[in-house]
Amino acid sequence: MTQDLLPVTRIPRTGLPAHAIVVGDPARAAAVAALLDGAEEVSYHREYRVFSGSWKGLPVAVASHGVGGPGAILLFQELAEAGVRVFLRFGTAGAMKPGIGDGDLVIAEAAVRDDGVTHQLLPPEYPAVSSPEAVLALQRAAREARVPHHRGIVWTRAAFQPGLIPLFSYDGAGLAAIEMELSALLVTASLRGLVAGGVLVVDGANADELVDEESTGGYNPHRDVVAAGVERGAVVSLEALRLLAEEFRA
């Protein structure tokens, strides 16, 4: 008998752990899964690569969602249908204010809903907020690992490259970083009564006054300082899931 699979991601309708790390890159999903005990690949369809295993005794799923909110929200919705109840997005982002260095972690308290998909689901006034327990678990995990980290609001923006339309400025709004998928996750979780949060590794500077093209050579996320941040962030993310399960009963 053919196993019952969900239509878009082709993941099983049942049997996944309740706690999950979601990432953009399928290769990063494999790298995070390599830290788990007993890791197994559950499925791989399009950009959606899913693993299961355990972290310090906690069953965990790791799944990739690709680039951008519209595709990512399909994974979030189908993971929720399959039984995932706690989500942490582990991704990369550009710094939006001074003092946030390459390889640092940004723990998202909330996100600007410029994701290209959630405005088609509900009014723009509806907030995209992290679950408080997720923020606290990520902060504690980062502190205990002695990893440079910051808390703040991030900007989820659908367009990666600038176009002819002037970039709306959030100067003076105190945003910490910019990325492409988190608000889609936070809205999905709020609508479904799930726990969700996000931690992002800074791979460059995006605020105009922070960018020094001459000295940096432009955007390059493939540097050792970023790779080191990703390695630290993977452990922080997994440890935060454990704290959510054990300390916050999430």
Disulfide bonds with the S-S distance in Angstrom:
none
